[in-house]
Amino acid sequence: MLRVLLFAATNLAIMAVLYVVLMLLGLDRSSSGGFLIMALMFGFGGSIISLFLSKWIAKRSMGVRIVEQPSTPFERWYLETVARQAQAAGIRMPEVGIFESPDPNAFATGWNRNDALVAVSTGLLQNMSRDEVEAVIGHEISHVANGDMVTLALVQGVLNTFVIVLSRVIGSVVDGMLRGQNSENSGPGIGYFVVSMIAQVLLSFLATMVVMWFSRYREFRADAGGANLAGRQSMINALKALQRQRDPQDLPAGEMAAFGISGKIGSLFSSHPPLEQRIAALEQGRG
């Protein structure tokens, strides 16, 4: 969850800055061909920059301590486990980290499969057995090996481009309707700028839903990868351990609670499928 949320938040922040630049420079009012080129550049610019910054932002925002030289038997086991799984998955050894958090969590990020970071929380280490931790690590290694961050960036880039183009189209249509056909001023009015901004915000929420759906789909593949690397039962046990520590009445994503979003609406913004679905997929051999 952390991996996707950090990426999405960074992308939205960058897109907001690029939107202001687009408006100030008047690039959204250029010719159709020029505007489409700029929309592609700005749309993919937000996701690509987010991808390249993902590891740096994750380290600093989560306070990740990189384990380079093990100082405890556990850290030695941790490094050896990541190294063994990375070799089995056919990727270069990622950076290995630990971050302080009472919640059991882990993430993997990085701009490509051979320059990644895998980190686990202290809460996860305190509440899971080594077999379960190994399965969680396998899950994260599988995200890296599957190229999920790169694929996510490409999906986000396409969606960003659609958001930029469609918001301007909607702004132009509404602005034309408000000013009427007999307006002497051929340039865009205030309605264009206001409606474009509102449309971009609303369309960005819809785009986020698509990104989160994609993330949920990829979680099943990462679970299958974790099962291959650490054993199917260990992966199932790790998911059940997470399930035991979460109130079944909790919202699909902790971040949604602050906004009072629940039920099916909240699930649209969840980056992970329900744990019971993931467990069932593994138990039925679909993972």
C-alpha positions in Angstrom: 0.0 0.0 0.0 2.8 2.4 0.9 4.5 2.0 -2.4 1.4 2.9 -4.4 0.2 5.7 -2.1 3.6 7.4 -2.1 3.7 7.2 -5.9 0.2 8.5 -6.3 0.7 11.4 -3.9 4.0 12.4 -5.6 2.4 12.2 -9.1 -0.6 14.4 -8.0 1.8 17.0 -6.5 3.9 17.1 -9.6 0.9 17.3 -11.8 -0.5 20.2 -9.8 2.8 22.1 -10.4 2.9 21.2 -14.1 -0.8 22.3 -14.4 0.1 25.8 -13.1 3.1 26.0 -15.5 0.8 24.9 -18.4 -1.7 27.6 -17.6 0.9 30.4 -16.9 2.7 29.7 -20.2 -0.5 29.5 -22.1 0.5 26.1 -23.5 -3.0 24.9 -23.1 -4.1 27.4 -25.7 -1.7 26.4 -28.4 -2.6 24.6 -31.6 -4.3 21.2 -31.3 -1.1 19.3 -32.4 1.1 21.4 -30.1 -1.3 20.9 -27.2 -1.5 17.2 -27.6 2.3 17.0 -27.6 2.5 19.1 -24.5 -0.3 17.0 -22.8 1.8 13.8 -23.5 5.0 15.4 -22.2 3.3 16.8 -19.0 1.2 13.7 -18.5 4.1 11.2 -18.7 6.4 13.8 -17.0 4.4 13.6 -13.8 4.5 9.8 -13.6 8.1 9.4 -14.8 9.4 12.0 -12.3 7.4 10.2 -9.6 9.0 6.9 -10.6 12.6 8.2 -10.5 11.9 9.9 -7.1 10.1 7.0 -5.6 13.0 5.4 -3.8 14.3 8.8 -2.5 10.9 9.9 -1.3 10.2 6.5 0.4 13.5 6.6 2.3 12.9 10.1 3.7 9.2 10.0 4.2 9.2 6.7 6.0 12.5 7.2 7.8 14.0 4.0 6.3 17.3 2.8 7.8 19.3 1.0 5.2 21.0 -2.2 6.3 24.4 -2.4 4.7 26.5 -4.2 7.3 24.3 -6.5 9.5 24.8 -5.8 13.2 22.5 -8.5 14.6 21.7 -12.1 13.6 18.3 -11.0 12.4 19.8 -8.4 10.0 22.2 -11.0 8.7 19.2 -13.3 8.0 17.3 -10.5 6.5 20.0 -9.6 4.0 20.7 -13.2 3.1 16.9 -13.8 2.5 16.6 -10.8 0.2 19.8 -11.8 -1.6 18.6 -15.4 -2.1 15.1 -14.4 -3.3 16.5 -11.7 -5.6 18.7 -14.2 -7.3 15.8 -16.6 -7.6 13.7 -13.9 -9.1 16.5 -12.9 -11.6 17.0 -9.3 -10.3 19.9 -7.5 -8.9 20.2 -7.2 -5.1 18.0 -4.4 -3.9 18.7 -2.0 -1.1 17.4 -3.4 2.2 15.8 -1.3 4.9 13.8 -1.2 8.1 11.5 1.6 9.2 9.9 2.4 12.6 6.1 1.7 12.6 3.9 -0.2 15.0 1.8 -1.4 12.1 2.9 -4.5 10.1 3.9 -3.2 6.7 6.4 -3.6 3.9 7.0 -2.1 0.5 9.3 -2.2 -2.5 10.0 0.6 -4.8 12.5 1.9 -7.4 12.7 3.1 -11.0 13.7 -0.3 -12.3 13.9 -3.9 -11.2 17.7 -3.7 -10.8 17.7 -0.5 -8.7 15.1 -1.2 -6.1 14.5 -0.8 -2.3 12.8 -3.4 -0.1 11.8 -2.3 3.4 9.9 -3.8 6.3 8.4 -2.2 9.4 9.4 -2.9 13.0 5.8 -3.8 13.6 5.9 -6.5 11.0 9.1 -8.0 12.5 7.6 -8.0 15.9 4.3 -9.6 15.0 5.3 -12.3 12.4 7.4 -15.4 12.4 10.4 -15.6 10.2 8.6 -17.9 7.7 5.9 -15.2 7.5 8.4 -12.4 7.1 10.2 -14.4 4.4 6.9 -14.7 2.5 6.2 -10.9 2.8 9.7 -10.3 1.5 9.0 -12.6 -1.4 5.8 -10.7 -2.1 7.8 -7.4 -2.4 10.6 -9.0 -4.4 7.9 -10.2 -6.8 6.6 -6.7 -7.2 10.1 -5.7 -8.3 10.7 -8.7 -10.6 7.3 -8.1 -12.2 8.2 -4.5 -13.0 5.1 -3.2 -11.2 6.4 0.3 -10.5 7.4 0.8 -14.2 4.1 -0.5 -15.4 2.2 1.6 -12.9 4.1 4.7 -14.1 3.1 4.0 -17.7 -0.6 3.5 -16.7 -0.5 6.7 -14.7 1.1 8.6 -17.6 -1.6 7.6 -20.0 -4.3 8.5 -17.5 -2.6 11.9 -16.7 -2.6 12.7 -20.5 -6.3 11.9 -20.7 -7.0 14.0 -17.7 -5.2 17.0 -19.1 -6.8 16.7 -22.6 -10.4 16.0 -21.4 -10.4 18.7 -18.7 -9.4 21.3 -21.4 -12.1 20.0 -23.8 -14.7 20.2 -21.0 -13.5 23.7 -20.1 -13.7 24.9 -23.7 -17.2 23.4 -24.2 -18.7 24.9 -21.0 -16.9 28.3 -21.6 -18.4 28.4 -25.1 -21.9 27.7 -23.8 -21.6 30.4 -21.1 -20.4 33.1 -23.4 -22.7 32.2 -26.4 -21.9 32.3 -30.1 -21.9 36.1 -30.4 -19.0 36.8 -28.1 -16.5 39.2 -29.6 -13.6 37.8 -27.6 -12.3 34.6 -29.3 -9.9 33.8 -26.4 -10.9 31.6 -23.4 -12.9 33.2 -20.7 -12.8 32.8 -16.9 -15.3 29.9 -17.3 -12.6 28.0 -19.2 -10.0 28.3 -16.5 -12.4 27.5 -13.6 -14.1 24.6 -15.3 -10.8 23.2 -16.5 -9.4 23.2 -13.0 -12.6 21.6 -11.5 -12.7 19.0 -14.3 -9.0 18.2 -13.8 -9.6 17.5 -10.0 -12.6 15.3 -10.6 -11.0 13.4 -13.5 -7.9 12.9 -11.4 -10.0 11.1 -8.8 -11.4 8.8 -11.5 -7.9 8.2 -12.8 -6.8 7.3 -9.2 -9.6 4.7 -9.1 -8.2 3.1 -12.3 -4.6 3.1 -10.8 -5.9 1.5 -7.6 -7.8 -1.2 -9.6 -4.5 -2.0 -11.4 -2.7 -2.1 -8.1 -5.2 -4.6 -6.7 -4.9 -6.8 -9.8 -1.1 -6.9 -9.5 -1.3 -7.8 -5.8 -2.5 -11.3 -6.7 0.5 -11.8 -8.9 2.8 -10.6 -6.2 1.2 -13.1 -3.7 1.8 -15.9 -6.2 5.4 -14.8 -6.5 5.8 -14.7 -2.8 4.3 -18.2 -2.6 6.9 -19.5 -5.2 9.8 -17.9 -3.4 8.9 -18.7 0.3 6.2 -21.4 0.1 2.5 -21.2 -0.5 1.6 -22.0 3.1 4.0 -19.3 4.5 2.4 -16.7 2.2 -1.1 -17.8 3.4 0.0 -17.6 7.0 1.5 -14.1 6.5 -1.8 -12.9 5.1 -3.7 -14.5 7.9 -1.4 -12.9 10.4 -2.2 -9.5 8.9 -5.9 -10.4 9.0 -5.7 -11.1 12.7 -4.2 -7.8 13.5 -6.8 -5.8 11.5 -10.3 -4.9 12.8 -12.7 -6.4 10.3 -14.7 -3.2 10.6 -11.7 -1.1 9.4 -12.0 0.7 6.1 -10.3 -0.8 3.1 -7.4 1.6 3.4 -6.5 3.3 6.6 -6.1 6.7 4.9 -9.7 6.6 3.8 -10.9 6.7 7.5 -10.0 10.4 7.8 -12.4 11.2 5.0 -15.3 9.0 6.2 -15.2 6.9 3.1 -16.4 3.4 3.6 -17.9 0.4 1.9 -17.8 0.0 -1.8 -16.7 3.7 -2.4 -13.7 3.3 -0.1 -12.8 0.0 -1.8 -12.4 1.8 -5.1 -9.5 3.8 -3.6 -7.9 0.8 -1.9 -4.5 -0.3 -3.4 -4.9 -3.8 -2.1 -7.7 -6.4 -2.5 -9.4 -7.7 0.7 -7.2 -10.1 2.6 -9.9 -12.8 2.5 -9.8 -12.7 -1.3 -6.0 -12.9 -1.5 -6.0 -15.9 1.0 -8.8 -17.6 -1.0 -6.9 -17.2 -4.3 -3.8 -18.9 -2.8 -5.8 -21.7 -1.1 -7.6 -22.4 -4.3 -4.4 -22.5 -6.3 -5.2 -19.3 -8.2 -2.3 -17.4 -6.7 
